[in-house]
Amino acid sequence: MARRPRQDRSEETRDRILDAVVELIAERGLAGVSHRAVAERAGVSLSATSYYFGSKAELERAALEEHYRRRLDDYRRTAELLAGADSSADELVDAAVELFTASDLTMLLSHFEVFLNSARRDDIRDLLAPTLDAMHDLLLVAIEPLRLPDPEAAATAITAVIEGVELRRVALGIDGRDELRGSLRALLRGLVRPDGEVGPERAAPSGE
């Protein structure tokens, strides 16, 4: 059997190391990440982790950047699909439910561990902030077909609902599908009327 090119093997080793970091962050928190723990989890030598990443901080940063790059790629595909299809509020809700409830426990735990540590570490905050900005911008793309009067505020509110349900998934062990669908529909109901217009419906004028 032909051997794989060295570059392919090198990239595979690097990916295994980065995946191991995210798993350890989810299980033990950032404090539980070390070159030795990552090497054991990834099934590589200790020297391999040091070869690719000179410090613990480099390990963490590279793993989180890759973690969020993959997440943003998924969001981008969904946002562009919704915007291109001129989607309705119900279609937006259904797409959000499918996308966000597909996140497994490892992804959610690592994500919220980063949230918590961004309050304590400037380097983590500096990594997280542009990621959250990018997520916000992609949500603006997704809701553009709804032509809301204040899309910035709407995007912030939608994000708050999604993050809240994700927290409940972690805390309660639920899949969150029904909660997320119901919460987003309730939120958008106040923004998009059944006739497709925005804002609350106005009562018909009463007769004299």
Helices and strands as residue ranges (DSSP letters): H 6-28, G 30-32, H 35-42, H 46-52, H 56-84, H 89-100, H 105-118, H 122-143, G 144-146, H 151-172, H 177-189
